[in-house]
Amino acid sequence: MDSLMDLTGKIALVTGAGQGVGRATALLFAQAGASVVVNDFHIDRAKAVADEIEAFGGVAMARQADITNLASVEAMTSEAIARFGRIDILVNNAGNAGPSDPNISPKPFWETSPEEWEPFIATNFNGVMNCCKAVLPSMTQHRGGRIITVISDAGRVGEPHLAAYSGAKAGAAGFMRAIAKAVGRFEITANCVALSTIRTPGVASMIDEDALGKILKSYVIRRLGEPSDAAGLILFLASGAAAWITGQTYPVNGGYAFSS
């Protein structure tokens, strides 16, 4: 692998890595030489991905944690640092509405309740803050690191039936910009990757052929994204090739919405 994209010796924590984009990122990081802490709310998923990594000779550690719970995240982070000594890369990938991920309400926002908003805010915004709080002491102590937060194009352009989700993702992007300014002096970067529809297990189960045809009319590249499409940019932002890039949001969206 090109030396700029080589992660040999790096320690990465990827949240929500039991499937989809998180799994693809964890596998790609391991192939690039990183040791990977594979997090998922469902430990069986995390262990399955860690087993995949170890099967090709990589180093992985599967850990369950609920990212909406700071104590849970700090316990996982402490275990990872106890084993590996530090955390160099954090990928905030866990998202949507958490492990339960209820169906999106078709109701207008003003007809929804705080109980319907809270899972989106807890996972997509509070979860990002919890993970950053847990890993930044290690990164600042070792004077270096990469934080990549996976958001959504809903957070960039807004979606009418995803108001709470859009707001939480936009909040995560704003938080990343603030963190980028706060920790740049420690050689730590903080960036976002904004995704449109990716063919994850959850998405695949919800979209039939008729719905897919309608969705793809909004995309310049007329296919759904694959987890590998996102993982490639995440690897770049985690690598030495992106050492002077921080506070940015990069869309991976097949042309769904352009970025100026």
C-alpha positions as CSV (number, residue, x, y, z in Angstrom):
1,M,0.0,0.0,0.0
2,D,1.1,3.5,-0.7
3,S,3.1,4.8,2.3
4,L,0.9,7.9,2.7
5,M,-2.1,5.6,3.2
6,D,-0.2,3.1,5.5
7,L,-1.6,2.9,9.0
8,T,1.0,0.5,10.3
9,G,1.4,1.0,14.1
10,K,-1.7,3.1,14.4
11,I,-4.6,2.3,16.8
12,A,-8.1,2.9,15.5
13,L,-11.4,2.9,17.3
14,V,-14.4,2.5,14.9
15,T,-17.9,2.8,16.4
16,G,-20.9,0.9,15.0
17,A,-18.4,-1.3,13.2
18,G,-20.4,-4.5,13.2
19,Q,-21.9,-3.9,9.8
20,G,-22.2,-1.5,6.9
21,V,-19.8,1.4,6.6
22,G,-18.3,0.7,10.0
23,R,-17.4,-2.8,9.1
24,A,-15.9,-1.8,5.7
25,T,-13.8,0.9,7.5
26,A,-12.6,-1.5,10.2
27,L,-11.5,-4.0,7.6
28,L,-9.8,-1.4,5.4
29,F,-8.0,0.1,8.3
30,A,-6.7,-3.4,9.3
31,Q,-5.6,-4.1,5.7
32,A,-3.7,-0.8,5.9
33,G,-1.8,-2.0,9.0
34,A,-3.8,-0.5,11.9
35,S,-4.9,-2.4,15.0
36,V,-8.6,-1.9,15.3
37,V,-11.0,-1.6,18.2
38,V,-14.2,-2.9,16.7
39,N,-17.2,-1.4,18.6
40,D,-20.8,-2.2,18.3
41,F,-23.8,-2.2,20.6
42,H,-24.3,-5.8,19.6
43,I,-21.1,-7.7,20.7
44,D,-21.8,-10.6,18.4
45,R,-21.5,-8.3,15.4
46,A,-18.3,-6.7,16.8
47,K,-16.7,-10.2,17.4
48,A,-17.6,-11.3,13.9
49,V,-15.8,-8.4,12.3
50,A,-12.8,-8.8,14.7
51,D,-12.7,-12.4,13.6
52,E,-12.6,-11.4,9.9
53,I,-9.7,-9.1,10.7
54,E,-7.7,-11.7,12.6
55,A,-8.4,-14.3,9.8
56,F,-6.2,-12.3,7.4
57,G,-3.5,-11.6,10.0
58,G,-4.7,-8.3,11.4
59,V,-5.0,-7.2,15.0
60,A,-8.5,-6.5,16.4
61,M,-10.3,-6.1,19.7
62,A,-14.1,-6.4,19.8
63,R,-15.8,-4.3,22.5
64,Q,-19.5,-3.6,23.2
65,A,-20.4,-0.1,24.3
66,D,-23.5,2.2,24.1
67,I,-22.1,5.4,22.7
68,T,-25.0,7.4,24.2
69,N,-23.7,6.5,27.6
70,L,-20.4,8.3,28.5
71,A,-19.5,5.8,31.2
72,S,-19.8,2.9,28.7
73,V,-17.7,4.7,26.2
74,E,-15.0,5.6,28.8
75,A,-14.9,2.0,30.0
76,M,-14.3,0.8,26.4
77,T,-11.7,3.4,25.7
78,S,-9.8,2.6,29.0
79,E,-9.7,-1.1,28.0
80,A,-8.4,-0.2,24.5
81,I,-5.7,2.1,25.9
82,A,-4.7,-0.6,28.5
83,R,-4.1,-3.0,25.7
84,F,-2.6,-0.8,23.0
85,G,-1.3,2.2,24.9
86,R,-3.2,4.9,23.1
87,I,-5.8,5.7,20.4
88,D,-4.6,7.4,17.3
89,I,-7.8,7.4,15.2
90,L,-11.5,7.7,16.1
91,V,-14.2,7.1,13.6
92,N,-17.6,8.2,14.9
93,N,-19.6,5.9,12.6
94,A,-22.5,4.7,14.9
95,G,-25.6,6.6,13.9
96,N,-29.2,6.8,12.9
97,A,-31.4,6.2,16.0
98,G,-29.2,3.8,17.7
99,P,-29.6,0.0,18.1
100,S,-33.4,0.1,18.1
101,D,-33.5,2.4,15.0
102,P,-37.3,3.0,14.8
103,N,-39.0,3.6,11.5
104,I,-38.9,7.2,10.4
105,S,-42.1,9.0,11.2
106,P,-43.8,10.4,8.0
107,K,-45.4,13.1,10.2
108,P,-44.4,16.8,10.0
109,F,-41.9,17.8,12.7
110,W,-44.5,19.8,14.5
111,E,-46.6,16.7,15.0
112,T,-43.8,14.7,16.6
113,S,-42.7,14.5,20.2
114,P,-39.4,14.9,22.1
115,E,-39.6,11.1,22.7
116,E,-39.3,10.7,18.9
117,W,-36.4,13.2,18.6
118,E,-34.3,12.0,21.4
119,P,-32.9,8.7,19.9
120,F,-31.5,10.7,16.9
121,I,-30.0,13.4,19.1
122,A,-28.6,10.9,21.6
123,T,-26.9,8.8,19.0
124,N,-25.8,11.2,16.3
125,F,-24.8,14.2,18.4
126,N,-24.3,13.2,22.1
127,G,-22.7,9.9,21.0
128,V,-20.1,11.9,19.0
129,M,-19.3,14.1,22.0
130,N,-19.0,11.2,24.3
131,C,-16.5,9.4,22.1
132,C,-14.4,12.5,21.5
133,K,-14.3,13.3,25.3
134,A,-13.1,9.7,25.9
135,V,-10.3,9.6,23.3
136,L,-9.0,13.2,23.3
137,P,-7.0,12.9,26.5
138,S,-4.9,10.1,24.9
139,M,-4.6,12.0,21.6
140,T,-3.5,15.3,23.2
141,Q,-1.1,13.4,25.5
142,H,0.6,11.8,22.5
143,R,0.3,14.9,20.4
144,G,-1.4,13.5,17.4
145,G,-4.6,11.9,16.1
146,R,-7.4,11.8,13.6
147,I,-11.1,12.1,14.3
148,I,-13.5,11.3,11.4
149,T,-17.2,11.7,12.0
150,V,-19.7,10.1,9.6
151,I,-22.7,12.4,9.2
152,S,-25.4,12.6,6.5
153,D,-26.3,14.8,3.6
154,A,-29.4,15.4,5.6
155,G,-27.2,17.4,7.9
156,R,-25.9,19.5,5.0
157,V,-29.0,20.1,2.9
158,G,-31.9,19.1,5.3
159,E,-34.6,16.5,4.8
160,P,-38.3,17.4,5.5
161,H,-39.2,14.2,7.3
162,L,-35.8,13.9,9.0
163,A,-35.8,17.2,11.0
164,A,-34.3,15.8,14.2
165,Y,-31.9,13.6,12.4
166,S,-30.8,16.4,10.1
167,G,-30.3,18.7,13.1
168,A,-28.3,16.2,15.0
169,K,-26.0,15.5,12.1
170,A,-25.5,19.2,11.4
171,G,-24.7,19.6,15.1
172,A,-22.1,16.9,14.9
173,A,-20.5,18.7,11.9
174,G,-20.4,22.0,13.8
175,F,-19.0,20.2,16.8
176,M,-16.2,18.8,14.6
177,R,-15.3,22.2,13.4
178,A,-15.0,23.5,17.0
179,I,-12.9,20.5,18.0
180,A,-10.7,21.0,14.9
181,K,-9.9,24.6,16.2
182,A,-9.4,23.4,19.8
183,V,-7.0,20.5,19.1
184,G,-5.1,21.6,16.0
185,R,-2.1,22.7,18.1
186,F,-1.8,19.0,19.1
187,E,-1.5,17.8,15.5
188,I,-5.0,16.4,15.8
189,T,-7.4,16.7,12.8
190,A,-11.2,16.5,12.9
191,N,-13.3,16.1,9.8
192,C,-16.7,14.8,8.6
193,V,-17.8,12.5,5.8
194,A,-21.4,13.2,4.7
195,L,-23.2,10.2,3.2
196,S,-26.3,9.8,1.2
197,T,-28.0,6.5,0.7
198,I,-25.6,3.6,1.3
199,R,-26.4,0.0,0.7
200,T,-26.2,-1.1,4.3
201,P,-28.2,-4.1,5.6
202,G,-30.8,-1.8,7.1
203,V,-31.2,0.2,3.9
204,A,-31.4,-2.9,1.8
205,S,-34.2,-4.3,3.9
206,M,-36.3,-1.1,3.4
207,I,-36.0,-0.4,-0.3
208,D,-37.8,-2.4,-3.0
209,E,-37.2,-2.0,-6.7
210,D,-39.9,0.6,-7.2
211,A,-38.5,2.7,-4.4
212,L,-35.0,2.3,-5.6
213,G,-35.8,3.6,-9.0
214,K,-37.4,6.8,-7.5
215,I,-34.4,7.3,-5.2
216,L,-31.8,7.0,-8.0
217,K,-33.4,9.8,-10.0
218,S,-31.8,12.1,-7.5
219,Y,-28.3,10.8,-8.0
220,V,-25.9,11.9,-10.8
221,I,-24.2,8.5,-10.5
222,R,-27.2,6.3,-10.7
223,R,-26.5,3.7,-8.1
224,L,-26.6,3.5,-4.3
225,G,-23.4,4.0,-2.5
226,E,-21.5,1.0,-1.2
227,P,-19.9,0.9,2.2
228,S,-16.5,0.7,0.5
229,D,-17.2,4.1,-1.2
230,A,-17.3,5.7,2.3
231,A,-14.5,3.6,3.7
232,G,-12.0,4.8,1.1
233,L,-12.4,8.5,2.0
234,I,-12.4,7.7,5.7
235,L,-9.1,5.9,5.3
236,F,-7.7,8.9,3.4
237,L,-8.7,11.3,6.2
238,A,-7.2,8.9,8.8
239,S,-3.9,8.8,6.9
240,G,-0.8,10.8,6.5
241,A,-2.1,12.1,3.2
242,A,-4.6,14.2,5.0
243,A,-2.2,15.7,7.7
244,W,-3.1,19.3,6.8
245,I,-6.9,18.9,6.4
246,T,-9.1,19.7,9.3
247,G,-12.5,21.2,10.1
248,Q,-14.0,20.0,6.7
249,T,-17.0,18.1,5.6
250,Y,-16.6,15.9,2.5
251,P,-19.8,14.5,0.8
252,V,-19.7,10.9,-0.5
253,N,-23.1,10.9,-2.2
254,G,-23.1,10.0,-5.9
255,G,-23.9,13.6,-6.8
256,Y,-27.1,13.8,-4.7
257,A,-26.1,17.3,-3.5
258,F,-23.1,19.2,-4.6
259,S,-20.7,21.0,-2.2
260,S,-19.5,24.5,-3.0
